[in-house]
């Protein structure tokens, strides 16, 4: 894929279990917006491939997949989607869920995406999120959500390595959102920031 310009993007950001996937899917149903879940991309990898084995090893241990590998896999997937016409770089806004997850990934993606807004789903209490992950493990069969020790390790890794991503971007595009409540309540909080970000982008274009 030839890139003559950055692809406009909105980042859904937060620790595991805060609802990025749910809210991303809702945002992705809106015209001109495409939800991209890096977790889903990882889970669709061939488990017998080198990338599939590397990704599974890190996820199973509650660790982040190395930055260069993550961005390379994500870029390959994006190229395929654009080539097949499922993403239109000239008109679609990407709703990114799970990437970038480190400052290094932000740096690697600077020339690829134009970040319109960072939506930081930021709980004040971990316990409701841990319980949400346990329920997800039961209903979706996700082994990485079943072990509380792994859950807490992922949360700590998030705070140590991923939360500095918020500080990478300008304060005026970063929005902290309470992720506790009904899906519609959370969606309303998110749209209060998505709508102005889209309007500014469309007016600038």
N, C-alpha and C positions, 0 to 999 in steps of 0.2 A: 504493500500500500504506500503510495506517495503522499507525504504530508506537507501541504503548503501552508497549513495553519494549525494552531492548537485546536483541540476539540473542547468545546465548553462543557464543564463538568460541575456537579454538585457532590460534595463528599459527605457521606453518612459515616459518622465517626463515633466510636465508643467501645467499651469493653464487651467481651462475649456475653450474649444473653440480654442486651438492652433493647433488642427489637430492630436492629438495622435491617435484617432480611425482610421482616414483615412490612416495615414502613417503606423500604426500598421498592418492594413489589407493588405497594399501593401507588407510590409516586410513578413507577414505571408504566402504569396503566393510563397515564395522562398523555395527551397528544404531544408528540415531539420530545418525549422523555424516554430513555432506555435504561432500565435497571440492570447493573452488572454486579453480580455477587462473586467475588474472588473465591470464596469458600465453595460455591457451586462448581466453579471452573476446576478447582482442585479435586473435588469429589468425582468429577467426570473423567479424570485422567485414567488411562489404562493402568491398573494396579501392577502389571508386569513390566511396564516401561521404566526406564531409569528415573524420569521425572516423577512418575507415580510413586515409586519406592522411596525417593528422597522426601517427597511431600508427606507421605504417610508416616515415615519415621519421625519427622518433627512434630506433626500434629498429634500422634499417639503419645508423645512425651510432653505435650502441653507447651511446645516451643513454637516460635515463629519460623516460618520457612525463610531461608536466607534471601536477602533483598534482591540480589541480581537474578536469582532463580525465579523468584516471585514475579518480578517485572518482565522477565523474558517470557514466561508462560502466559502472563496476562497479555503481553503485546502480540504473541502468536495467535491467541484466541481472538483478540480485537481485529487483527488483520483478516482472519477468516470471516468474521461477521461482516466486516465492511465489504470484502470481496463478494460475498453472497447476497449483499444488499439488505441485510437485516439491520445494519446501522448506517445512517447517512451522515457523514461528518459535517456536511455543509448546513444541516438543519437540526439534527438531533442534539439534545443535551443529555450527557451521560450522568446517571445517578450511581455513583461508585460506592460500593459496600465492601469494605475489607481491604481497600488499597487507596492511597498509600498508608502503611502502618508503621513507618519509621521515617526519620528525617532523611536517611539515605534514599529511600524510595521516593520521597518528595523531590529530591534533587534529580534522580534518574528520570522522573516524569515531567519535569518542568517544561521541556520543549514539546511534550505530547498533549498535555491538557491545560486549559485555562480554567482555573478554579473560580467559580462564581460565588460559592458559599460553602462554608464548613459547618455542618450541623452536628454538634457534639451532644450526643445523648448521654447525659451525665447524671447518674443516680446519686442520691445523698446517702444511701444505705445499700450495702452489698447483698444482704440476706434475701430480699425479694428476687434479686437477679439469680442468686444461686438456686433458689426454689424453682424459678422459671426454667433454668437449664436442666434441672432434674426431671421436670415434667416433659421437656423436649426430648430428653434421652428415652423416656418411656414411650412417647408417642411416635417418634421418628427413628428410633433405634440407633441413635448416634452415640457410639461408645465413648467419644471424647467428652461427652456431657454427663456421663454417669458417675464418674469418680470425683468426689468432692475435693480431694487433694489436687487433682489435675485442674479442676475448675479454679481453685484459689491460686494455683501457680500461674494459670493463664491470666488471671486478674492482676497479679503482681507483675508479670512480664509486661502487661499492657501499661501499667502505671510507670514502670521503669523505662521502657523503650518506646512505647507508642504515644503516650500523652504529649511528649514534646512536639509532636506534629502540629498540635493546636498552635503552638508558639511560632511555628514556621510561617504561618500565614498572617496577613494583616488583620489587626483586631477588628476592623470594620466589617469583615466578611465572616467572622467566627461567631457562632450563636450557640449558647448552652441551653439545652432543652431537657426538661424533666421527662424521663422515659417511663414513669410509673403512671398508670391509668388505663382507660380503655383505648383500643386502637384508634377510634375516632377522635378522642381527646388529644392523643399524641399527634395524630395527623394534623389536627387543627393548629397545634403549636408549631409544627414544622412548616405548614403552608404560610404561616405568618411571616416566614423568612424566605421561603422559596419564591413566592409570588413577586415580592419586590426585587429579588435577585434576577429573576427572569425578565422583569420589566426593564431593569437597567440595562441588561445585556441586549435586549431587542431594540431599545432606543439608541444604544451606542452603535448598533449595526446599521 
